[in-house]
Amino acid sequence: MTIRHKKNYNPKLIEMGERLREMRKKKNLTISKFSELINLSDKIISNYENGKNLITIESIVKIYKSNVFYPMTLTELLDILVVSVFE
């Protein structure tokens, strides 16, 4: 059976998005509430979680500064969302 991927399918982006979704859900946050807390749009969060867009460093810093995942450090957040995905 052939697996067809969308035109811009990137497994690394999918993995990053899945990790973000998992972290958000562990805090029992909806996309709407999460986006409000970190000052990004619902659409951006949805695109990140669905692997449609690369999570920017700027967005990761916003997530960190919001303290949503406190006591996680910025280094830990970067490791979970970026470094370990691309190892």
PyMOL Python script that loads the backbone (N, CA, C, O; Angstrom):
from pymol import cmd

cmd.read_pdbstr("""\
ATOM      1  N   MET A   1       0.841  -1.174   0.000  1.00  0.00           N
ATOM      2  CA  MET A   1       0.000   0.000   0.000  1.00  0.00           C
ATOM      3  C   MET A   1       0.893   1.246   0.000  1.00  0.00           C
ATOM      4  O   MET A   1       1.832   1.339   0.790  1.00  0.00           O
ATOM      5  N   THR A   2       0.605   2.173  -0.861  1.00  0.00           N
ATOM      6  CA  THR A   2       1.367   3.404  -0.971  1.00  0.00           C
ATOM      7  C   THR A   2       0.809   4.443  -0.013  1.00  0.00           C
ATOM      8  O   THR A   2      -0.399   4.672   0.039  1.00  0.00           O
ATOM      9  N   ILE A   3       1.703   5.071   0.745  1.00  0.00           N
ATOM     10  CA  ILE A   3       1.289   6.154   1.629  1.00  0.00           C
ATOM     11  C   ILE A   3       1.522   7.457   0.890  1.00  0.00           C
ATOM     12  O   ILE A   3       2.638   7.758   0.467  1.00  0.00           O
ATOM     13  N   ARG A   4       0.461   8.221   0.741  1.00  0.00           N
ATOM     14  CA  ARG A   4       0.569   9.512   0.069  1.00  0.00           C
ATOM     15  C   ARG A   4       0.637  10.610   1.118  1.00  0.00           C
ATOM     16  O   ARG A   4      -0.151  10.644   2.064  1.00  0.00           O
ATOM     17  N   HIS A   5       1.584  11.492   0.929  1.00  0.00           N
ATOM     18  CA  HIS A   5       1.752  12.601   1.850  1.00  0.00           C
ATOM     19  C   HIS A   5       1.339  13.881   1.150  1.00  0.00           C
ATOM     20  O   HIS A   5       1.409  13.998  -0.073  1.00  0.00           O
ATOM     21  N   LYS A   6       0.912  14.827   1.950  1.00  0.00           N
ATOM     22  CA  LYS A   6       0.592  16.132   1.399  1.00  0.00           C
ATOM     23  C   LYS A   6       1.852  16.727   0.789  1.00  0.00           C
ATOM     24  O   LYS A   6       2.967  16.316   1.111  1.00  0.00           O
ATOM     25  N   LYS A   7       1.664  17.679  -0.077  1.00  0.00           N
ATOM     26  CA  LYS A   7       2.748  18.293  -0.831  1.00  0.00           C
ATOM     27  C   LYS A   7       3.927  18.731   0.047  1.00  0.00           C
ATOM     28  O   LYS A   7       5.081  18.483  -0.301  1.00  0.00           O
ATOM     29  N   ASN A   8       3.646  19.372   1.167  1.00  0.00           N
ATOM     30  CA  ASN A   8       4.713  19.894   2.021  1.00  0.00           C
ATOM     31  C   ASN A   8       4.955  19.030   3.252  1.00  0.00           C
ATOM     32  O   ASN A   8       5.389  19.545   4.283  1.00  0.00           O
ATOM     33  N   TYR A   9       4.690  17.752   3.170  1.00  0.00           N
ATOM     34  CA  TYR A   9       4.837  16.846   4.308  1.00  0.00           C
ATOM     35  C   TYR A   9       6.284  16.798   4.775  1.00  0.00           C
ATOM     36  O   TYR A   9       7.202  16.576   3.986  1.00  0.00           O
ATOM     37  N   ASN A  10       6.466  17.009   6.065  1.00  0.00           N
ATOM     38  CA  ASN A  10       7.799  16.936   6.653  1.00  0.00           C
ATOM     39  C   ASN A  10       7.669  16.247   8.008  1.00  0.00           C
ATOM     40  O   ASN A  10       7.089  16.818   8.932  1.00  0.00           O
ATOM     41  N   PRO A  11       8.195  15.035   8.146  1.00  0.00           N
ATOM     42  CA  PRO A  11       8.035  14.298   9.403  1.00  0.00           C
ATOM     43  C   PRO A  11       8.625  15.018  10.616  1.00  0.00           C
ATOM     44  O   PRO A  11       8.143  14.826  11.733  1.00  0.00           O
ATOM     45  N   LYS A  12       9.635  15.826  10.425  1.00  0.00           N
ATOM     46  CA  LYS A  12      10.220  16.575  11.545  1.00  0.00           C
ATOM     47  C   LYS A  12       9.234  17.620  12.065  1.00  0.00           C
ATOM     48  O   LYS A  12       9.099  17.807  13.274  1.00  0.00           O
ATOM     49  N   LEU A  13       8.548  18.297  11.145  1.00  0.00           N
ATOM     50  CA  LEU A  13       7.546  19.282  11.558  1.00  0.00           C
ATOM     51  C   LEU A  13       6.385  18.604  12.264  1.00  0.00           C
ATOM     52  O   LEU A  13       5.849  19.129  13.240  1.00  0.00           O
ATOM     53  N   ILE A  14       6.000  17.444  11.774  1.00  0.00           N
ATOM     54  CA  ILE A  14       4.923  16.672  12.399  1.00  0.00           C
ATOM     55  C   ILE A  14       5.316  16.318  13.832  1.00  0.00           C
ATOM     56  O   ILE A  14       4.512  16.473  14.751  1.00  0.00           O
ATOM     57  N   GLU A  15       6.535  15.849  14.024  1.00  0.00           N
ATOM     58  CA  GLU A  15       6.995  15.466  15.363  1.00  0.00           C
ATOM     59  C   GLU A  15       7.037  16.671  16.301  1.00  0.00           C
ATOM     60  O   GLU A  15       6.640  16.569  17.461  1.00  0.00           O
ATOM     61  N   MET A  16       7.518  17.810  15.802  1.00  0.00           N
ATOM     62  CA  MET A  16       7.546  19.020  16.625  1.00  0.00           C
ATOM     63  C   MET A  16       6.136  19.391  17.063  1.00  0.00           C
ATOM     64  O   MET A  16       5.898  19.707  18.229  1.00  0.00           O
ATOM     65  N   GLY A  17       5.212  19.349  16.120  1.00  0.00           N
ATOM     66  CA  GLY A  17       3.822  19.688  16.414  1.00  0.00           C
ATOM     67  C   GLY A  17       3.183  18.742  17.406  1.00  0.00           C
ATOM     68  O   GLY A  17       2.439  19.165  18.291  1.00  0.00           O
ATOM     69  N   GLU A  18       3.475  17.458  17.257  1.00  0.00           N
ATOM     70  CA  GLU A  18       2.927  16.463  18.183  1.00  0.00           C
ATOM     71  C   GLU A  18       3.445  16.692  19.596  1.00  0.00           C
ATOM     72  O   GLU A  18       2.707  16.524  20.567  1.00  0.00           O
ATOM     73  N   ARG A  19       4.696  17.069  19.710  1.00  0.00           N
ATOM     74  CA  ARG A  19       5.268  17.342  21.033  1.00  0.00           C
ATOM     75  C   ARG A  19       4.618  18.565  21.670  1.00  0.00           C
ATOM     76  O   ARG A  19       4.312  18.564  22.862  1.00  0.00           O
ATOM     77  N   LEU A  20       4.408  19.606  20.871  1.00  0.00           N
ATOM     78  CA  LEU A  20       3.750  20.807  21.386  1.00  0.00           C
ATOM     79  C   LEU A  20       2.326  20.478  21.833  1.00  0.00           C
ATOM     80  O   LEU A  20       1.897  20.896  22.908  1.00  0.00           O
ATOM     81  N   ARG A  21       1.598  19.729  21.009  1.00  0.00           N
ATOM     82  CA  ARG A  21       0.223  19.345  21.352  1.00  0.00           C
ATOM     83  C   ARG A  21       0.186  18.541  22.653  1.00  0.00           C
ATOM     84  O   ARG A  21      -0.651  18.787  23.522  1.00  0.00           O
ATOM     85  N   GLU A  22       1.090  17.590  22.775  1.00  0.00           N
ATOM     86  CA  GLU A  22       1.150  16.755  23.978  1.00  0.00           C
ATOM     87  C   GLU A  22       1.414  17.612  25.226  1.00  0.00           C
ATOM     88  O   GLU A  22       0.781  17.416  26.263  1.00  0.00           O
ATOM     89  N   MET A  23       2.340  18.547  25.118  1.00  0.00           N
ATOM     90  CA  MET A  23       2.648  19.424  26.251  1.00  0.00           C
ATOM     91  C   MET A  23       1.443  20.286  26.614  1.00  0.00           C
ATOM     92  O   MET A  23       1.129  20.461  27.791  1.00  0.00           O
ATOM     93  N   ARG A  24       0.771  20.822  25.602  1.00  0.00           N
ATOM     94  CA  ARG A  24      -0.407  21.668  25.832  1.00  0.00           C
ATOM     95  C   ARG A  24      -1.514  20.876  26.509  1.00  0.00           C
ATOM     96  O   ARG A  24      -2.139  21.353  27.456  1.00  0.00           O
ATOM     97  N   LYS A  25      -1.754  19.665  26.019  1.00  0.00           N
ATOM     98  CA  LYS A  25      -2.825  18.837  26.577  1.00  0.00           C
ATOM     99  C   LYS A  25      -2.527  18.394  28.005  1.00  0.00           C
ATOM    100  O   LYS A  25      -3.447  18.247  28.809  1.00  0.00           O
ATOM    101  N   LYS A  26      -1.260  18.182  28.328  1.00  0.00           N
ATOM    102  CA  LYS A  26      -0.897  17.822  29.708  1.00  0.00           C
ATOM    103  C   LYS A  26      -1.255  18.937  30.682  1.00  0.00           C
ATOM    104  O   LYS A  26      -1.469  18.688  31.868  1.00  0.00           O
ATOM    105  N   LYS A  27      -1.320  20.157  30.182  1.00  0.00           N
ATOM    106  CA  LYS A  27      -1.713  21.307  31.004  1.00  0.00           C
ATOM    107  C   LYS A  27      -3.222  21.572  30.904  1.00  0.00           C
ATOM    108  O   LYS A  27      -3.726  22.559  31.440  1.00  0.00           O
ATOM    109  N   ASN A  28      -3.931  20.673  30.210  1.00  0.00           N
ATOM    110  CA  ASN A  28      -5.386  20.799  30.023  1.00  0.00           C
ATOM    111  C   ASN A  28      -5.786  22.130  29.395  1.00  0.00           C
ATOM    112  O   ASN A  28      -6.759  22.758  29.812  1.00  0.00           O
ATOM    113  N   LEU A  29      -5.030  22.549  28.397  1.00  0.00           N
ATOM    114  CA  LEU A  29      -5.311  23.803  27.707  1.00  0.00           C
ATOM    115  C   LEU A  29      -5.873  23.538  26.320  1.00  0.00           C
ATOM    116  O   LEU A  29      -5.385  22.671  25.595  1.00  0.00           O
ATOM    117  N   THR A  30      -6.893  24.286  25.962  1.00  0.00           N
ATOM    118  CA  THR A  30      -7.382  24.250  24.586  1.00  0.00           C
ATOM    119  C   THR A  30      -6.417  25.068  23.731  1.00  0.00           C
ATOM    120  O   THR A  30      -5.604  25.830  24.255  1.00  0.00           O
ATOM    121  N   ILE A  31      -6.511  24.907  22.431  1.00  0.00           N
ATOM    122  CA  ILE A  31      -5.682  25.733  21.541  1.00  0.00           C
ATOM    123  C   ILE A  31      -5.999  27.203  21.784  1.00  0.00           C
ATOM    124  O   ILE A  31      -5.098  28.040  21.827  1.00  0.00           O
ATOM    125  N   SER A  32      -7.266  27.509  21.940  1.00  0.00           N
ATOM    126  CA  SER A  32      -7.688  28.894  22.145  1.00  0.00           C
ATOM    127  C   SER A  32      -7.082  29.494  23.415  1.00  0.00           C
ATOM    128  O   SER A  32      -6.544  30.601  23.383  1.00  0.00           O
ATOM    129  N   LYS A  33      -7.168  28.777  24.519  1.00  0.00           N
ATOM    130  CA  LYS A  33      -6.626  29.281  25.788  1.00  0.00           C
ATOM    131  C   LYS A  33      -5.097  29.370  25.719  1.00  0.00           C
ATOM    132  O   LYS A  33      -4.509  30.345  26.186  1.00  0.00           O
ATOM    133  N   PHE A  34      -4.465  28.363  25.143  1.00  0.00           N
ATOM    134  CA  PHE A  34      -3.010  28.357  25.001  1.00  0.00           C
ATOM    135  C   PHE A  34      -2.551  29.544  24.161  1.00  0.00           C
ATOM    136  O   PHE A  34      -1.610  30.245  24.534  1.00  0.00           O
ATOM    137  N   SER A  35      -3.209  29.769  23.035  1.00  0.00           N
ATOM    138  CA  SER A  35      -2.812  30.872  22.155  1.00  0.00           C
ATOM    139  C   SER A  35      -2.993  32.223  22.848  1.00  0.00           C
ATOM    140  O   SER A  35      -2.203  33.145  22.649  1.00  0.00           O
ATOM    141  N   GLU A  36      -4.036  32.325  23.657  1.00  0.00           N
ATOM    142  CA  GLU A  36      -4.262  33.553  24.421  1.00  0.00           C
ATOM    143  C   GLU A  36      -3.125  33.783  25.431  1.00  0.00           C
ATOM    144  O   GLU A  36      -2.630  34.901  25.572  1.00  0.00           O
ATOM    145  N   LEU A  37      -2.727  32.734  26.116  1.00  0.00           N
ATOM    146  CA  LEU A  37      -1.671  32.843  27.128  1.00  0.00           C
ATOM    147  C   LEU A  37      -0.312  33.216  26.542  1.00  0.00           C
ATOM    148  O   LEU A  37       0.481  33.905  27.184  1.00  0.00           O
ATOM    149  N   ILE A  38      -0.051  32.760  25.328  1.00  0.00           N
ATOM    150  CA  ILE A  38       1.267  33.034  24.735  1.00  0.00           C
ATOM    151  C   ILE A  38       1.229  34.137  23.676  1.00  0.00           C
ATOM    152  O   ILE A  38       2.244  34.457  23.057  1.00  0.00           O
ATOM    153  N   ASN A  39       0.046  34.709  23.482  1.00  0.00           N
ATOM    154  CA  ASN A  39      -0.117  35.841  22.567  1.00  0.00           C
ATOM    155  C   ASN A  39       0.217  35.496  21.110  1.00  0.00           C
ATOM    156  O   ASN A  39       0.902  36.247  20.416  1.00  0.00           O
ATOM    157  N   LEU A  40      -0.285  34.343  20.675  1.00  0.00           N
ATOM    158  CA  LEU A  40      -0.212  33.935  19.271  1.00  0.00           C
ATOM    159  C   LEU A  40      -1.616  33.526  18.846  1.00  0.00           C
ATOM    160  O   LEU A  40      -2.445  33.194  19.693  1.00  0.00           O
ATOM    161  N   SER A  41      -1.890  33.545  17.567  1.00  0.00           N
ATOM    162  CA  SER A  41      -3.232  33.197  17.099  1.00  0.00           C
ATOM    163  C   SER A  41      -3.494  31.692  17.172  1.00  0.00           C
ATOM    164  O   SER A  41      -2.572  30.877  17.147  1.00  0.00           O
ATOM    165  N   ASP A  42      -4.782  31.352  17.264  1.00  0.00           N
ATOM    166  CA  ASP A  42      -5.198  29.944  17.240  1.00  0.00           C
ATOM    167  C   ASP A  42      -4.673  29.260  15.983  1.00  0.00           C
ATOM    168  O   ASP A  42      -4.222  28.115  16.026  1.00  0.00           O
ATOM    169  N   LYS A  43      -4.738  29.976  14.868  1.00  0.00           N
ATOM    170  CA  LYS A  43      -4.328  29.417  13.575  1.00  0.00           C
ATOM    171  C   LYS A  43      -2.843  29.049  13.584  1.00  0.00           C
ATOM    172  O   LYS A  43      -2.454  27.994  13.083  1.00  0.00           O
ATOM    173  N   ILE A  44      -2.030  29.918  14.152  1.00  0.00           N
ATOM    174  CA  ILE A  44      -0.592  29.631  14.216  1.00  0.00           C
ATOM    175  C   ILE A  44      -0.339  28.377  15.041  1.00  0.00           C
ATOM    176  O   ILE A  44       0.426  27.504  14.632  1.00  0.00           O
ATOM    177  N   ILE A  45      -0.982  28.286  16.205  1.00  0.00           N
ATOM    178  CA  ILE A  45      -0.804  27.109  17.063  1.00  0.00           C
ATOM    179  C   ILE A  45      -1.277  25.857  16.340  1.00  0.00           C
ATOM    180  O   ILE A  45      -0.607  24.825  16.369  1.00  0.00           O
ATOM    181  N   SER A  46      -2.421  25.949  15.699  1.00  0.00           N
ATOM    182  CA  SER A  46      -2.956  24.812  14.950  1.00  0.00           C
ATOM    183  C   SER A  46      -1.984  24.381  13.851  1.00  0.00           C
ATOM    184  O   SER A  46      -1.744  23.188  13.665  1.00  0.00           O
ATOM    185  N   ASN A  47      -1.434  25.342  13.133  1.00  0.00           N
ATOM    186  CA  ASN A  47      -0.468  25.030  12.072  1.00  0.00           C
ATOM    187  C   ASN A  47       0.794  24.381  12.635  1.00  0.00           C
ATOM    188  O   ASN A  47       1.337  23.457  12.030  1.00  0.00           O
ATOM    189  N   TYR A  48       1.260  24.854  13.776  1.00  0.00           N
ATOM    190  CA  TYR A  48       2.416  24.225  14.425  1.00  0.00           C
ATOM    191  C   TYR A  48       2.088  22.781  14.790  1.00  0.00           C
ATOM    192  O   TYR A  48       2.842  21.862  14.473  1.00  0.00           O
ATOM    193  N   GLU A  49       0.953  22.596  15.462  1.00  0.00           N
ATOM    194  CA  GLU A  49       0.598  21.265  15.956  1.00  0.00           C
ATOM    195  C   GLU A  49       0.323  20.270  14.837  1.00  0.00           C
ATOM    196  O   GLU A  49       0.509  19.066  15.015  1.00  0.00           O
ATOM    197  N   ASN A  50      -0.115  20.764  13.694  1.00  0.00           N
ATOM    198  CA  ASN A  50      -0.400  19.886  12.558  1.00  0.00           C
ATOM    199  C   ASN A  50       0.782  19.745  11.604  1.00  0.00           C
ATOM    200  O   ASN A  50       0.657  19.130  10.545  1.00  0.00           O
ATOM    201  N   GLY A  51       1.923  20.310  11.975  1.00  0.00           N
ATOM    202  CA  GLY A  51       3.126  20.175  11.165  1.00  0.00           C
ATOM    203  C   GLY A  51       3.099  20.969   9.876  1.00  0.00           C
ATOM    204  O   GLY A  51       3.828  20.657   8.935  1.00  0.00           O
ATOM    205  N   LYS A  52       2.262  21.996   9.826  1.00  0.00           N
ATOM    206  CA  LYS A  52       2.181  22.817   8.613  1.00  0.00           C
ATOM    207  C   LYS A  52       3.221  23.926   8.600  1.00  0.00           C
ATOM    208  O   LYS A  52       3.615  24.406   7.537  1.00  0.00           O
ATOM    209  N   ASN A  53       3.665  24.332   9.789  1.00  0.00           N
ATOM    210  CA  ASN A  53       4.668  25.384   9.905  1.00  0.00           C
ATOM    211  C   ASN A  53       5.725  24.992  10.920  1.00  0.00           C
ATOM    212  O   ASN A  53       5.437  24.304  11.899  1.00  0.00           O
ATOM    213  N   LEU A  54       6.938  25.430  10.682  1.00  0.00           N
ATOM    214  CA  LEU A  54       8.036  25.254  11.624  1.00  0.00           C
ATOM    215  C   LEU A  54       7.803  26.187  12.809  1.00  0.00           C
ATOM    216  O   LEU A  54       7.476  27.358  12.621  1.00  0.00           O
ATOM    217  N   ILE A  55       7.968  25.680  14.014  1.00  0.00           N
ATOM    218  CA  ILE A  55       7.825  26.514  15.200  1.00  0.00           C
ATOM    219  C   ILE A  55       9.026  27.450  15.251  1.00  0.00           C
ATOM    220  O   ILE A  55      10.172  27.003  15.295  1.00  0.00           O
ATOM    221  N   THR A  56       8.756  28.737  15.244  1.00  0.00           N
ATOM    222  CA  THR A  56       9.853  29.706  15.224  1.00  0.00           C
ATOM    223  C   THR A  56      10.490  29.841  16.603  1.00  0.00           C
ATOM    224  O   THR A  56       9.869  29.548  17.625  1.00  0.00           O
ATOM    225  N   ILE A  57      11.724  30.286  16.609  1.00  0.00           N
ATOM    226  CA  ILE A  57      12.417  30.554  17.871  1.00  0.00           C
ATOM    227  C   ILE A  57      11.660  31.641  18.633  1.00  0.00           C
ATOM    228  O   ILE A  57      11.528  31.573  19.855  1.00  0.00           O
ATOM    229  N   GLU A  58      11.169  32.633  17.913  1.00  0.00           N
ATOM    230  CA  GLU A  58      10.391  33.704  18.545  1.00  0.00           C
ATOM    231  C   GLU A  58       9.181  33.127  19.283  1.00  0.00           C
ATOM    232  O   GLU A  58       8.885  33.543  20.403  1.00  0.00           O
ATOM    233  N   SER A  59       8.488  32.181  18.668  1.00  0.00           N
ATOM    234  CA  SER A  59       7.324  31.559  19.303  1.00  0.00           C
ATOM    235  C   SER A  59       7.728  30.732  20.518  1.00  0.00           C
ATOM    236  O   SER A  59       7.035  30.734  21.535  1.00  0.00           O
ATOM    237  N   ILE A  60       8.838  30.033  20.411  1.00  0.00           N
ATOM    238  CA  ILE A  60       9.312  29.239  21.551  1.00  0.00           C
ATOM    239  C   ILE A  60       9.651  30.155  22.724  1.00  0.00           C
ATOM    240  O   ILE A  60       9.368  29.825  23.875  1.00  0.00           O
ATOM    241  N   VAL A  61      10.253  31.299  22.433  1.00  0.00           N
ATOM    242  CA  VAL A  61      10.566  32.262  23.494  1.00  0.00           C
ATOM    243  C   VAL A  61       9.276  32.806  24.108  1.00  0.00           C
ATOM    244  O   VAL A  61       9.202  32.984  25.324  1.00  0.00           O
ATOM    245  N   LYS A  62       8.262  33.073  23.284  1.00  0.00           N
ATOM    246  CA  LYS A  62       6.967  33.532  23.813  1.00  0.00           C
ATOM    247  C   LYS A  62       6.347  32.473  24.722  1.00  0.00           C
ATOM    248  O   LYS A  62       5.808  32.791  25.782  1.00  0.00           O
ATOM    249  N   ILE A  63       6.427  31.233  24.303  1.00  0.00           N
ATOM    250  CA  ILE A  63       5.900  30.137  25.123  1.00  0.00           C
ATOM    251  C   ILE A  63       6.640  30.108  26.458  1.00  0.00           C
ATOM    252  O   ILE A  63       6.024  29.996  27.518  1.00  0.00           O
ATOM    253  N   TYR A  64       7.947  30.210  26.396  1.00  0.00           N
ATOM    254  CA  TYR A  64       8.757  30.196  27.618  1.00  0.00           C
ATOM    255  C   TYR A  64       8.401  31.369  28.534  1.00  0.00           C
ATOM    256  O   TYR A  64       8.185  31.178  29.731  1.00  0.00           O
ATOM    257  N   LYS A  65       8.339  32.571  27.982  1.00  0.00           N
ATOM    258  CA  LYS A  65       8.068  33.769  28.785  1.00  0.00           C
ATOM    259  C   LYS A  65       6.671  33.767  29.398  1.00  0.00           C
ATOM    260  O   LYS A  65       6.433  34.445  30.398  1.00  0.00           O
ATOM    261  N   SER A  66       5.759  33.022  28.813  1.00  0.00           N
ATOM    262  CA  SER A  66       4.393  32.957  29.344  1.00  0.00           C
ATOM    263  C   SER A  66       4.318  32.139  30.632  1.00  0.00           C
ATOM    264  O   SER A  66       3.332  32.220  31.365  1.00  0.00           O
ATOM    265  N   ASN A  67       5.355  31.355  30.907  1.00  0.00           N
ATOM    266  CA  ASN A  67       5.402  30.465  32.074  1.00  0.00           C
ATOM    267  C   ASN A  67       4.346  29.362  32.043  1.00  0.00           C
ATOM    268  O   ASN A  67       4.043  28.771  33.080  1.00  0.00           O
ATOM    269  N   VAL A  68       3.793  29.083  30.892  1.00  0.00           N
ATOM    270  CA  VAL A  68       2.787  28.024  30.763  1.00  0.00           C
ATOM    271  C   VAL A  68       3.361  26.681  31.197  1.00  0.00           C
ATOM    272  O   VAL A  68       2.667  25.885  31.829  1.00  0.00           O
ATOM    273  N   PHE A  69       4.612  26.425  30.865  1.00  0.00           N
ATOM    274  CA  PHE A  69       5.226  25.144  31.185  1.00  0.00           C
ATOM    275  C   PHE A  69       6.240  25.250  32.328  1.00  0.00           C
ATOM    276  O   PHE A  69       7.149  24.428  32.439  1.00  0.00           O
ATOM    277  N   TYR A  70       6.075  26.262  33.168  1.00  0.00           N
ATOM    278  CA  TYR A  70       6.946  26.433  34.336  1.00  0.00           C
ATOM    279  C   TYR A  70       6.918  25.165  35.174  1.00  0.00           C
ATOM    280  O   TYR A  70       5.840  24.604  35.371  1.00  0.00           O
ATOM    281  N   PRO A  71       8.034  24.692  35.670  1.00  0.00           N
ATOM    282  CA  PRO A  71       9.363  25.299  35.804  1.00  0.00           C
ATOM    283  C   PRO A  71      10.335  24.940  34.681  1.00  0.00           C
ATOM    284  O   PRO A  71      11.549  25.004  34.876  1.00  0.00           O
ATOM    285  N   MET A  72       9.826  24.569  33.523  1.00  0.00           N
ATOM    286  CA  MET A  72      10.689  24.203  32.397  1.00  0.00           C
ATOM    287  C   MET A  72      11.541  25.405  31.981  1.00  0.00           C
ATOM    288  O   MET A  72      11.038  26.523  31.862  1.00  0.00           O
ATOM    289  N   THR A  73      12.820  25.162  31.764  1.00  0.00           N
ATOM    290  CA  THR A  73      13.717  26.231  31.325  1.00  0.00           C
ATOM    291  C   THR A  73      13.609  26.404  29.807  1.00  0.00           C
ATOM    292  O   THR A  73      13.058  25.553  29.108  1.00  0.00           O
ATOM    293  N   LEU A  74      14.139  27.506  29.323  1.00  0.00           N
ATOM    294  CA  LEU A  74      14.158  27.739  27.881  1.00  0.00           C
ATOM    295  C   LEU A  74      14.980  26.656  27.185  1.00  0.00           C
ATOM    296  O   LEU A  74      14.605  26.183  26.112  1.00  0.00           O
ATOM    297  N   THR A  75      16.081  26.271  27.784  1.00  0.00           N
ATOM    298  CA  THR A  75      16.923  25.216  27.215  1.00  0.00           C
ATOM    299  C   THR A  75      16.153  23.905  27.100  1.00  0.00           C
ATOM    300  O   THR A  75      16.243  23.220  26.081  1.00  0.00           O
ATOM    301  N   GLU A  76      15.401  23.553  28.133  1.00  0.00           N
ATOM    302  CA  GLU A  76      14.603  22.319  28.102  1.00  0.00           C
ATOM    303  C   GLU A  76      13.528  22.391  27.025  1.00  0.00           C
ATOM    304  O   GLU A  76      13.291  21.418  26.309  1.00  0.00           O
ATOM    305  N   LEU A  77      12.883  23.542  26.914  1.00  0.00           N
ATOM    306  CA  LEU A  77      11.846  23.726  25.899  1.00  0.00           C
ATOM    307  C   LEU A  77      12.433  23.594  24.494  1.00  0.00           C
ATOM    308  O   LEU A  77      11.861  22.918  23.640  1.00  0.00           O
ATOM    309  N   LEU A  78      13.560  24.232  24.260  1.00  0.00           N
ATOM    310  CA  LEU A  78      14.237  24.116  22.963  1.00  0.00           C
ATOM    311  C   LEU A  78      14.645  22.676  22.678  1.00  0.00           C
ATOM    312  O   LEU A  78      14.530  22.205  21.547  1.00  0.00           O
ATOM    313  N   ASP A  79      15.116  21.987  23.693  1.00  0.00           N
ATOM    314  CA  ASP A  79      15.523  20.594  23.514  1.00  0.00           C
ATOM    315  C   ASP A  79      14.333  19.723  23.123  1.00  0.00           C
ATOM    316  O   ASP A  79      14.441  18.900  22.215  1.00  0.00           O
ATOM    317  N   ILE A  80      13.217  19.894  23.791  1.00  0.00           N
ATOM    318  CA  ILE A  80      12.029  19.081  23.510  1.00  0.00           C
ATOM    319  C   ILE A  80      11.463  19.375  22.122  1.00  0.00           C
ATOM    320  O   ILE A  80      11.132  18.456  21.374  1.00  0.00           O
ATOM    321  N   LEU A  81      11.355  20.657  21.783  1.00  0.00           N
ATOM    322  CA  LEU A  81      10.688  21.037  20.535  1.00  0.00           C
ATOM    323  C   LEU A  81      11.602  21.072  19.314  1.00  0.00           C
ATOM    324  O   LEU A  81      11.122  20.957  18.187  1.00  0.00           O
ATOM    325  N   VAL A  82      12.896  21.227  19.515  1.00  0.00           N
ATOM    326  CA  VAL A  82      13.782  21.388  18.357  1.00  0.00           C
ATOM    327  C   VAL A  82      14.937  20.384  18.354  1.00  0.00           C
ATOM    328  O   VAL A  82      15.027  19.543  17.460  1.00  0.00           O
ATOM    329  N   VAL A  83      15.803  20.470  19.334  1.00  0.00           N
ATOM    330  CA  VAL A  83      17.055  19.712  19.316  1.00  0.00           C
ATOM    331  C   VAL A  83      16.819  18.216  19.179  1.00  0.00           C
ATOM    332  O   VAL A  83      17.377  17.580  18.286  1.00  0.00           O
ATOM    333  N   SER A  84      15.997  17.650  20.055  1.00  0.00           N
ATOM    334  CA  SER A  84      15.801  16.195  20.025  1.00  0.00           C
ATOM    335  C   SER A  84      15.087  15.724  18.761  1.00  0.00           C
ATOM    336  O   SER A  84      15.232  14.568  18.364  1.00  0.00           O
ATOM    337  N   VAL A  85      14.322  16.604  18.132  1.00  0.00           N
ATOM    338  CA  VAL A  85      13.635  16.244  16.884  1.00  0.00           C
ATOM    339  C   VAL A  85      14.635  16.095  15.744  1.00  0.00           C
ATOM    340  O   VAL A  85      14.459  15.249  14.867  1.00  0.00           O
ATOM    341  N   PHE A  86      15.678  16.912  15.754  1.00  0.00           N
ATOM    342  CA  PHE A  86      16.627  16.932  14.646  1.00  0.00           C
ATOM    343  C   PHE A  86      17.923  16.175  14.924  1.00  0.00           C
ATOM    344  O   PHE A  86      18.875  16.282  14.151  1.00  0.00           O
ATOM    345  N   GLU A  87      17.974  15.413  16.012  1.00  0.00           N
ATOM    346  CA  GLU A  87      19.175  14.628  16.312  1.00  0.00           C
ATOM    347  C   GLU A  87      19.334  13.505  15.324  1.00  0.00           C
ATOM    348  O   GLU A  87      20.289  12.734  15.415  1.00  0.00           O
TER     349      GLU A  87
END
""", "prot")
cmd.dss("prot")
cmd.show_as("cartoon", "prot")
cmd.util.cbc("prot")
cmd.orient("prot")
